[in-house]
Amino acid sequence: MDKQKVKKILGKVGINPQSVREWISTLSIKSALNKRDIAMMEELRRIVPDLSEQFSRPFDNYNESIELKMRAQHVFQCKLMLRAIEPDLERYRNTKMTVVDIGDSAGTHMHYLEELSRQKNKLDIDALSVNLDSRAVDKIKSKGRKALLCRAEELDLDEDIALYTTFEMVEHLHNPAIFFYRLAKNGSANRMVVTVPFMRKSRVGMYFLRGHSQQINFAEDEHIFELNPDDWSLLMLHAGWRVVESHTYFQYPHKIPLLGSILAWYWRNTDFEGFWGAILEKDMTYANLYQDWED
């Protein structure tokens, strides 16, 4: 059953689908968080109090439920970033660490990382945000932050970079393998953090096309490939990156058998069960064996 069918069924029995969805989502996410997650969420709220401009296009109905959903996801992503920089803390103790966030729409994650690293590790982060949407780049620059207008697949930076990050971006690319390969081949960073929607079975997204929509849409709006963790890991290794650590954040208490199964069904039919994240290290072993890269 797809999302539209669920909405129609609720509408027929006189229930406001949006209100029900917000109520279930809020309870589900709160039940999935532990005390440390909640503490970190409050810390992130202090750093960036307002998420209403998180995406290039404005929200139609920004509210507490949407804020909670994003904030919980940000906690998961920030924990991955902090884990990824741990091996380099001593190396960058007396100099700035350059981190590039590819597909950044608001500068939020880099602001988080700067503040958290300063507080927890006394580490200075020199952050750069990259996006192909001029609206996102202008917004980030208006906050006094560094941003570059560039397609992810065409990014080519000469500076010494410690870490690449990209959050829910690669599923929007027509050719994610090329993106990973070019970064591995030409980029200076040996480590990368990636998060994507969690899928049990890989599939092609194309939601606008599936819905026969005639609406103009942009890269931020459309998913191309939604792969499961095994398939993403395989594609990344083919393209020069090896998964060294991975975690899944579920948007529901997945360890509670019956309730977990019901909420898993709910999330699969209204959004995503959760998000899969990985810390990658450059490994060109298999990428170098493939002789027909599109370079």
N, C-alpha and C positions, 0 to 999 in steps of 0.2 A: 504494500500500500504506500503510495507516495504522499508528499506533503499536502498537495492540493486536495486529495481525497479525504484526508484526515480533517481538513478545514471544512469541507462540505458536509461531512457526517455530523460534526459538532454544530454547524450552522442550522442543520435541519431539525435538531432537537432544541433549538433556542438558546444555545450556549455561545457566548462570545469567545471564539477560538483564541484570540490574542490574550484575553484575561486569564483563561485557563492555562495557556502555555506559559505565561509569566509566573503564575502561581506555582505550577509544577516545576518549572526550571529553577526558580529561586530556592524552593525546598530541596530539590535534588542537589544543586551545587553546594548549598550550605552543609548538607549531609555528607558530601564528598570531601570537605576540607577538614584537615586536622588543626590542632591548636597552633602549630608553627606556621601553617599556611595562612591562618587568619591573622596572626601577628605580622607576618610579612605583608599581607594585603593592606593592613593599616599603615605600614611603613611606606608602601608604594603610594597610598592616598596622600600622605604628607608630602611626598616628592612631587607628584603630579595630581593635584586635587580634581582636575576636570578632564574627562575623557570624551567629551561631547564632540570634539573635532578630531577624533582618532583616525578617521578615514578621509580619503580625498573628497568624497561626496558627503554632504551632511546627513545626519540621521533624520528620519521622518518622525520618530517618536522616542527620543532618548529618555530613558527613565532608570530607576534604581535596579530593575531586573537586568537590563542591558549592561549597566555599569558593573554589576556583580559578575556577570558572565565574562566580560572582558578582563576584569580585575583578577579573577581566579586563573584565567589563562595566562595573564602576565606574570603571576606568581610562578607558575610552572616554567615559563620561559626565562625568567630572571634566575631561577635556581640553576638552570642549565648553563646560562652565561657565566655565573659565578664559579661553577664547577669547571668550565672550560678554561678559565684564566688561571686556575690554581697552579698548574705546572710552571707558569711564567712569572709568578709573583716576585721572586728574587731577581730575575733578569731585569725587570722593569721597576725595581724598587726606587731607583734614583733618576728615572726618565719616564716620559709619558708613553703609555701603551696605545697604539693606534688600532681602533676597532671600526670596521665598516659594516653598516647595517644596510643590506641590499633589499629594496622594496619597502623602505621605511616611509610611512605616510604622514607621520606627525612628529618624529623625533622623540617619542615617548620612551622607547626602550633604551635608547642611548642616554637619555636623562636619568633613567633608573640606574643604569650601569655606572655612570659617573658618580652618582651620589652613594650608591651601595659600596662601590669599590673604595671610595674615599673614607667612608665610615668604617668598613670592616677590615680593609687591607692597607689603608693609607696609600692607595695607588691612584695616580692621575691617569685618566682616560682621555685620549684625543679622538673624538668620535666624528665620523663622517656618515651622513645619510645619503642613500642613492635611490632615485625613483625616476620612472619614465614619464610620470605625470607632473606637468609644470605646476599644477595646483598644490600638490604635496610639497614640492621643492620650495615654492614661494612661501608656503605656510611655515615650513621649518626655518627658513632664512629669516622670516619676520620675528622669530623667537630668539634671534641672535645665534643660531646654530649653523653649522656647516652642512651644506647639502649640494648634491651634484645631480644634474638632469642627464640621465643616461639609461639606456636599456640594460637590463641585467646581463644579457648575453654578450654585450659589447663593452663591459667594464674592463678597463685596462689602466691600472694605477702603478706608478713607478716607486712610490714610497714603501718604506718598511712597515708592513701590516702584521699585527700579531694575531688577529682573529677576524673572520667574517661571520656575520650573523644574518639569518634570513628567516622570517616568521610568516608562515602561511603565504608564501610567495611562489614556490616552485610549482605548485599545482595550477598556477595561472599561466605557466609558460607553454608554448607550443613545442619546444624542444629542450626539456630540462637537462638531458644528457650533455648537450652542447654547452649549456650554462656551467655545469659542474666541471666539464673537461677544460674549458678555457680558463676557468679560475685556477684549476690545478696546474695547468701547463704554464700560464703566464703570471699568475698571482704570487705574491711573496709570502702570504700567510700559509702556515702548515696546519692550521686548525680552523674548524668551522662549526657553527651551531645551526641546526636546521629544525624547524617544526612544521608539521603538516597535519591536516585532519586525519584522525585515526580511522582506518577502514579495515574491515575483516576480509573483504574481497575487493580486489582492484577493479576499477571501472573507469569509463570515460564520463566526464561530467556533462558539459555542454547543456546547461539548464535552459538557457534562452532558446536554443534550437529545439530541445525536447518539448518545450512548452509552446513552440511555434510563435514565439514572440517576435514582433516587428520592431521592438524598441531598440534604439541605439544603445550599445553597451561598450564598456571599456575593459581593459585587462583586469582591473581590480574587481570587476563584477562577475567574471566568468571563470569557472574551473575547467581545465582541459583534461588532465590526467589526475585521477584520485587513486593512488596505489596503496596497497597494504605495506606494512613495515618491511616484510621480506623482499618485496619487489623494489621498493625504494632503495633498500640496502644493496641489492644486486645492481641496480642502475648506477648508483653512486660509485660502487667499486669498479664497475666497467669504465666510469668516467674519471677515475683518479682519486677517489675519496673512500676511505675505509671507516666503517662505524666502529668506534672504540667504546662507546657507552650509549645506551638508549633507555628511554623511559616513556611510559604512557600515562597521560592524565585523563581520567574518566570523569565526565560531568555528572556522575551519580555514584552512590556508594556501591561499587561493583562487587564487593566481597560479601554482601548480604544476598543469599541465593535467590529467593523469590522476588523480593523488591528490586534487586539488581537486574534480573531478567526483564521485569516489566519496564523499568526505566531505560534499560538498554534499547528495548523496542521503541519506546517513546522518542529517545534522542535520535535513533536511526531514521525515524520518519519525520522528524521536525528540524533536525540540524545534523550534528555529528555526535557519535558516542563520546568523543573526546579528541585528544590531540597526541600525536606521537612525536617525540623529539629525540634528536641524536647529536652527539658530539663526534665530529669527523676529524680524521687526520689524513693528510695527503699521502697517497700511495699510488704511484703511477704504474705499478707492475702490470696490471691488465690493460690499462689504457694504452700503454706503449706497445702492447702486442697487437692491438687493433690498428690496421694500416690505412683505413679509409675514413678518418675523421674529416668533417666538413670544414677544414681550415685551408 
